[in-house]
Amino acid sequence: MKNITLVYWLCMISSCLTITGCYKDLGNYDYEVLNKFALSNLSQQIVVQGDTLRLNPTLEEDIPDSTRFDYKWTFELNREQIAKMSLDSNAIIIGRKKELLYVIPINIPADTYILKAEAVDRNTGIRKFTTTSVQITVRYQRGYMLLEETDQGGDISLVVNKGLVYRHVFSENNEGKYLPTPLNRLLTANALMDRRNKKILFVSAAGFNKELDEQSFRVIRDINDIFIAPYGKPLVPMYLEALSNRTLYSAFVWDNGLISNVVTGSTNVLAATYDYPLAGDYKLAPFLAHFGGRGFIGFDEKNGRFLSFDNWRSTSGITMSTFLNVPTTVFDINNIKKKMIYGSNIFQDRYFVGLFKDVSGRLSMYELDFTDIRNKGAQPIRTYTIDLTKVPHIDKASCFTASYLLPFLYYAVDNTLYLFDVHNHKADPIYSFQPGERITTLEWANKEGTRQIAISTYNGSEGKFYVFLPSGSGSLELPAQIQEGGFGKIIHTHIKFSSASPNPRG
């Protein structure tokens, strides 16, 4: 029985094959000819927010018929960019035609993005794409910020390079409103254009202490709103200093003389957090220096002593301590009954110098030596008193700045710039501006990896701004790299977020 069944099924299969084999191929199939194609020729782009990104890739086809393609342009986002813009998608569609014309909106943050151009053959469904990188910058991303008094009120201008100046960026971006006078200063942290860190910018003027959007200079909030809950008495920022290069840690000194911690993000979180001021029996002068990227040094004017603030990276909070048992001390480091009028690191973070004035107006300078940070940490290995007898007119100086490369200070008297060799206890004039052109600000800066000295002057009617390169001996290389005029009286300058900065000084 089983054999009969098997024979039956074999016969049926054979019959089916025979029948189908008899059909004639009529040759009436609708074949689709494949059109091989590719996109290419996209170059890397740099574009400013508000400007138009223009691209037109090359389309290579076996059979020219460009009408059969659909196009799509997208920014392909990484996790940090998705989080920064609070998006649910990993791509932003910015175009649907072969030629891209896209105005970069301000809600796409400055960063480097992967741009993808895709073409789809509607007849076959075949897709081809090519990519390139697009760096989006803000119009006010880099340069020197100038805090200036104008006839209308306080304002901010930005000097990018020679011949490229954005004037009145504060008033133009805040509905024509000006800053109240007198002006105090600009305060920033994180000079590095590094997407890991949150960039913060503040301005302080008469009764006006605000956080600004660092890309647009728009007012964000009152500075006292940066804390999680109200602190109590409103605070005025006097100084802001970064701990070291590429750091997440900075510190405020407030008008009550207290210090507080700022953490400006991490590798995963792009946000700034602000600790309440550290309570204690002290009142700091508005100057800070740092040592080895570990902590800060300040002068307690209330008790006449130097203080160190350590454990900055610790979650348990910063600690304050005095300097004890300092060898070869030539002055009492814990009993200086004078007012600090300037303090800074010099020669990288190896030394800290402080210039003091007593009640009679006499000046003194003291230096703390931190050249053995590796073994001594925050403890200076010795101290010095700097003889000022060969430092002419320093008692008449209107402003100071310190060299990061050498043990030098620069100071200004009227229209003349002096170079002060701290370790050799002498100073000499190195440059004079035109008579009547009084120096109002000095800043040592690192712009795009190049050390520069920025100087502002005022002749009673016009403010001018100059940028010089320092020579290996500390003098100025001539002519000036930048020379711009037409400003009001410049009260304070600060370089804005350069690509490399050893110490963004406040």
C-alpha positions in Angstrom: 0.0 0.0 0.0 2.8 2.4 0.9 4.5 1.7 -2.5 1.3 2.5 -4.4 0.9 5.8 -2.6 4.5 6.8 -3.3 4.1 6.0 -7.0 1.0 8.1 -7.2 2.6 11.2 -5.8 5.6 10.8 -8.1 3.3 10.7 -11.1 1.5 13.9 -10.0 4.7 15.9 -9.6 6.0 14.7 -13.0 2.7 15.8 -14.6 2.9 19.3 -13.1 6.4 19.8 -14.3 5.5 18.7 -17.7 2.6 21.1 -18.0 4.5 24.2 -16.8 7.3 23.4 -19.1 5.0 23.7 -22.0 4.2 27.4 -21.4 5.8 29.8 -23.9 7.9 32.7 -22.6 6.0 35.7 -24.1 8.8 38.1 -23.1 6.4 40.8 -21.8 8.2 41.5 -18.4 8.5 45.2 -17.2 12.2 45.4 -16.4 13.6 48.4 -14.4 17.0 49.6 -15.7 19.2 50.3 -12.6 20.7 53.8 -12.7 23.9 53.7 -10.7 24.6 57.0 -9.0 26.7 58.6 -6.2 27.0 61.8 -4.3 30.3 63.4 -3.6 32.3 66.6 -3.3 31.2 68.0 0.0 33.9 70.1 1.8 34.2 70.9 5.5 32.4 74.1 6.4 32.6 76.8 9.1 29.4 78.9 9.4 28.3 81.5 11.8 24.8 81.4 13.5 22.5 83.6 11.4 24.4 83.1 8.2 23.4 80.7 5.4 25.0 77.3 4.9 25.3 76.8 1.1 26.2 73.4 -0.4 25.6 71.6 -3.7 27.1 68.1 -3.9 28.1 66.4 -7.2 25.6 63.8 -8.5 27.2 61.2 -10.7 24.8 59.0 -12.7 25.1 56.3 -15.4 21.8 57.6 -17.0 21.4 61.3 -16.5 17.9 61.9 -15.0 18.2 64.1 -11.9 14.4 64.5 -11.7 14.0 61.0 -10.3 15.7 61.7 -7.0 14.5 62.9 -3.6 17.0 64.6 -1.3 17.4 65.0 2.4 20.0 67.0 4.4 20.4 66.2 8.1 22.6 67.1 11.0 23.5 63.7 12.6 23.7 64.3 16.4 25.8 62.7 19.1 24.4 62.1 22.6 25.8 65.3 24.0 24.2 67.4 21.2 20.9 65.6 21.6 21.0 66.4 25.4 22.1 70.0 24.8 19.1 70.6 22.5 16.6 68.4 24.5 15.7 66.5 21.4 14.1 63.0 21.0 15.7 62.4 17.6 19.3 61.8 16.6 19.0 64.0 13.5 17.7 67.4 12.4 16.4 67.7 8.9 17.6 71.0 7.3 16.9 70.5 3.6 14.9 68.6 0.9 16.5 69.8 -2.3 19.8 69.0 -4.0 21.2 72.4 -3.3 21.3 73.3 0.4 20.5 76.8 1.4 20.0 76.8 5.2 20.1 79.8 7.6 21.7 78.5 10.8 19.3 79.4 13.7 20.5 80.4 17.1 18.9 77.4 18.8 21.5 75.1 17.2 24.4 75.6 19.6 27.9 76.3 18.5 29.6 72.9 17.9 31.0 70.7 15.2 28.3 68.6 13.5 28.2 65.7 11.0 26.2 66.9 7.9 24.7 64.1 5.9 23.4 64.5 2.3 21.2 61.7 1.0 19.7 61.0 -2.4 16.9 58.4 -3.0 16.0 57.0 -6.5 12.2 57.0 -6.4 12.0 54.3 -9.1 14.3 51.8 -7.4 14.4 52.9 -3.7 18.2 52.8 -3.8 19.8 55.3 -1.4 23.2 56.9 -1.5 24.7 59.4 0.9 27.8 61.4 1.7 28.9 63.3 4.8 31.1 66.2 5.9 31.7 68.2 9.0 30.2 71.6 9.7 31.5 73.8 12.5 28.9 76.2 13.7 30.2 79.3 15.5 28.5 82.2 17.1 29.1 85.7 15.9 30.5 86.7 19.2 32.4 83.5 20.0 36.0 84.7 20.3 37.7 88.0 20.9 38.3 90.7 23.5 35.3 91.9 25.4 35.4 95.6 26.3 33.3 97.0 29.1 32.9 100.6 28.2 31.2 103.8 29.4 29.4 105.5 26.5 27.3 108.7 26.3 24.1 106.5 26.6 25.4 104.3 29.4 27.5 101.2 29.9 27.9 98.7 27.0 30.1 95.8 25.8 32.0 95.6 22.5 33.9 92.7 21.1 37.2 93.0 19.2 37.8 89.8 17.3 40.7 90.7 15.0 42.2 93.7 13.3 39.3 95.4 11.5 36.6 93.1 12.9 34.8 94.7 15.8 31.2 94.1 17.0 30.2 97.3 18.8 27.5 97.7 21.4 26.7 93.9 21.6 25.0 94.3 25.0 22.6 97.0 24.1 21.8 95.6 20.6 20.9 92.2 22.1 18.9 93.6 25.1 16.3 95.8 23.4 18.4 98.8 23.4 19.0 98.9 27.2 22.4 100.0 28.5 24.3 99.1 31.7 24.0 101.4 34.6 27.2 103.2 35.6 29.6 103.1 37.3 30.8 99.9 35.7 32.6 97.2 37.6 33.9 94.2 35.6 33.2 91.3 33.3 33.6 87.8 34.8 34.0 84.5 32.9 35.0 80.9 33.6 36.2 78.3 31.1 38.2 80.2 28.5 38.5 77.0 26.5 36.2 76.4 23.5 35.6 72.9 24.8 32.1 71.3 24.5 32.7 69.4 27.7 32.3 72.5 29.8 29.6 75.0 30.4 30.8 78.5 29.6 29.6 81.2 32.0 29.6 85.0 31.7 28.6 87.7 34.1 28.6 91.5 34.1 28.7 93.6 37.2 27.7 97.3 37.3 26.0 99.7 39.7 23.2 97.6 41.2 23.2 95.4 38.1 24.8 92.0 38.5 23.6 89.6 35.9 24.4 86.4 34.1 24.6 86.8 30.4 24.2 84.2 27.6 27.8 83.8 26.5 26.8 83.4 22.8 24.4 86.3 22.5 25.2 88.6 25.5 21.5 88.6 26.4 20.6 88.8 30.1 19.6 85.5 31.5 19.1 86.1 35.2 20.2 88.0 38.3 23.4 86.6 39.7 21.7 85.9 43.0 19.4 83.4 41.3 22.3 81.1 40.4 21.9 79.4 43.8 19.4 76.6 44.4 17.7 78.6 47.1 18.1 82.3 48.1 21.4 83.0 49.9 20.2 85.8 52.1 21.9 89.2 51.5 22.2 89.9 47.8 25.8 89.3 46.6 28.0 91.3 44.2 30.7 89.4 42.4 34.1 90.9 42.7 36.3 88.3 41.1 36.1 85.0 39.3 39.1 82.7 38.7 39.5 79.3 37.0 41.5 76.7 39.0 43.7 75.8 36.0 43.8 75.0 32.3 40.9 72.7 31.1 39.3 72.7 34.5 35.8 72.3 35.6 36.4 74.2 38.8 36.3 78.0 39.4 35.8 80.3 42.3 33.9 83.5 43.0 35.0 86.1 45.5 32.0 88.1 46.6 31.6 91.6 48.0 31.3 90.2 51.5 34.8 88.7 51.1 33.7 85.1 51.0 34.7 82.5 48.4 32.4 80.0 46.7 32.8 77.1 44.3 31.7 76.8 40.7 31.6 73.5 38.8 31.0 74.1 35.1 30.0 70.7 33.9 31.6 67.3 33.3 32.1 65.0 30.4 28.5 64.0 30.6 26.6 67.1 32.0 26.8 70.5 30.4 25.6 72.6 33.2 27.1 74.9 35.9 26.4 74.4 39.6 27.1 77.0 42.3 27.9 76.4 45.9 27.0 78.8 48.7 29.9 81.0 49.9 32.2 79.2 52.4 31.4 80.5 55.9 34.3 81.4 58.2 36.2 84.1 59.9 37.8 85.8 56.9 37.3 88.5 54.3 39.2 88.1 51.0 40.6 90.8 48.9 39.2 90.6 45.3 42.2 88.6 44.0 43.0 84.9 43.7 45.8 82.8 42.5 46.0 79.1 42.1 48.7 76.4 42.8 49.1 73.3 40.7 45.5 73.0 39.7 44.6 72.0 43.3 43.4 75.1 45.0 43.4 78.8 45.4 45.5 81.4 47.4 43.9 84.5 48.7 44.6 87.3 51.2 42.3 87.7 54.2 42.1 91.5 54.8 40.1 91.1 58.0 42.8 89.1 59.8 45.9 90.2 57.8 46.9 86.7 56.6 47.3 84.6 53.5 44.9 81.6 53.2 44.8 78.5 51.0 41.6 76.9 49.8 42.1 73.2 49.0 40.2 70.0 48.2 38.4 71.8 45.4 37.6 68.6 43.6 36.3 66.9 46.7 32.5 66.3 47.1 32.8 67.0 50.8 33.6 70.7 50.1 36.5 73.0 50.1 38.7 73.6 53.1 40.4 76.7 54.3 43.7 76.8 56.1 46.5 79.2 57.0 50.2 78.9 56.2 52.2 77.6 59.1 55.9 76.9 59.6 57.0 78.6 56.4 60.9 78.5 56.3 63.0 81.6 55.8 60.0 83.9 56.3 61.1 87.5 56.1 57.7 88.9 57.1 54.9 87.5 59.2 52.7 85.8 56.7 49.8 85.8 59.2 50.1 89.4 60.3 50.0 91.8 57.4 47.9 94.8 58.5 47.7 96.3 55.1 45.3 96.6 52.1 46.0 94.4 49.1 45.8 96.5 45.9 46.9 93.8 43.5 47.6 90.0 43.7 48.4 87.4 41.0 50.4 84.4 40.0 53.5 85.1 38.0 55.8 82.8 36.1 53.0 80.3 35.6 51.8 79.2 39.0 55.2 79.0 40.7 54.9 82.3 42.5 52.2 84.5 44.0 52.9 88.2 44.5 50.8 90.7 46.4 51.1 94.5 46.4 50.0 96.1 49.6 49.4 99.7 50.9 49.5 100.7 54.5 47.5 103.5 56.2 50.1 106.0 55.3 50.0 105.1 51.6 53.4 103.3 51.6 53.6 100.3 49.3 55.0 96.9 50.0 55.3 93.8 47.9 55.5 90.2 49.2 56.1 87.0 47.2 55.2 83.4 48.1 57.3 80.6 46.5 55.4 77.5 45.4 58.1 76.0 43.2 57.9 72.7 45.1 54.2 72.0 44.7 54.8 68.3 44.0 56.3 67.7 47.5 54.9 70.7 49.5 51.4 71.1 47.9 49.8 74.3 49.0 52.7 75.2 51.4 55.1 77.8 50.1 58.7 76.8 50.6 59.8 80.4 51.3 58.7 84.0 51.1 60.3 87.2 50.0 60.0 90.9 50.4 60.4 92.8 47.1 62.4 96.0 47.3 60.5 98.7 45.5 63.1 101.5 45.6 64.0 100.9 42.0 60.5 100.5 40.8 59.6 104.1 39.7 56.1 105.6 40.1 54.5 102.3 41.1 52.5 104.2 43.8 50.8 106.1 40.9 50.0 103.0 38.9 46.4 102.8 37.6 46.4 99.1 36.6 48.5 96.0 36.6 48.8 92.6 34.9 51.1 89.7 35.4 53.1 87.7 32.9 52.3 84.0 32.8 55.6 83.1 31.2 58.2 85.1 33.2 58.4 86.6 36.7 57.3 90.0 35.5 54.5 92.5 36.2 53.3 95.2 33.9 51.9 98.4 35.3 50.7 101.7 33.8 51.3 105.3 34.9 49.4 107.8 32.9 50.3 107.0 29.2 53.4 104.9 30.0 53.7 101.1 30.4 56.4 99.8 32.8 57.9 96.3 32.9 58.7 95.2 36.5 61.3 92.4 36.8 60.1 91.1 40.2 63.1 88.9 41.1 65.6 91.6 40.2 63.6 94.3 42.0 63.6 96.8 39.2 61.3 98.3 36.6 61.7 100.3 33.4 59.3 102.1 31.0 58.9 100.1 27.8 56.3 102.0 25.8 54.5 105.3 25.9 51.3 106.3 24.1 50.5 109.8 22.8 50.4 112.5 25.5 46.9 112.7 27.0 46.2 109.1 26.1 45.9 107.6 29.6 46.1 103.8 30.0 42.9 102.5 31.6 43.2 98.7 31.4 45.9 96.0 31.1 45.4 92.3 30.3 47.8 89.5 29.8 45.9 87.0 27.5 46.4 83.8 25.5 44.5 84.1 22.3 44.5 81.0 20.0 47.7 79.8 21.7 49.5 83.2 21.3 50.4 85.3 24.3 49.3 88.9 24.0 49.1 92.0 26.1 45.9 94.0 25.6 45.9 97.7 26.6 43.1 100.2 26.6 43.5 104.0 26.6 41.3 107.1 27.0 42.0 110.7 26.0 38.9 112.3 27.5 36.7 111.8 24.5 37.7 108.5 22.8 38.7 105.1 24.0 41.2 103.0 22.1 42.2 99.4 22.3 45.6 97.8 21.4 47.0 94.3 21.3 50.7 93.7 21.4 52.8 90.6 21.3 55.4 90.3 24.2 58.9 89.5 23.2 61.0 86.8 25.0 62.4 89.5 27.3 58.9 90.9 28.1 59.0 94.0 26.0 56.4 94.8 23.3 56.9 93.8 19.7 55.9 96.7 17.4 53.7 97.5 15.7 50.6 96.6 17.6 48.7 93.5 16.2 45.4 95.3 16.8 44.6 99.0 17.1 41.0 100.1 17.2 39.3 103.3 18.3 35.9 104.9 18.6 35.0 103.4 22.0 33.9 105.0 25.1 36.0 104.9 28.2 37.0 101.2 28.6 36.8 100.1 32.2 37.6 96.4 32.0 38.6 93.9 29.3 38.5 90.1 29.2 39.4 87.7 26.5 36.4 85.6 25.5 36.9 81.8 25.5 40.0 81.3 23.5 41.0 77.9 22.2 43.8 77.6 24.7 44.3 79.6 27.9 46.6 78.8 30.8 44.6 81.0 33.2 41.6 83.0 32.4 42.3 85.9 34.8 39.3 87.8 36.3 
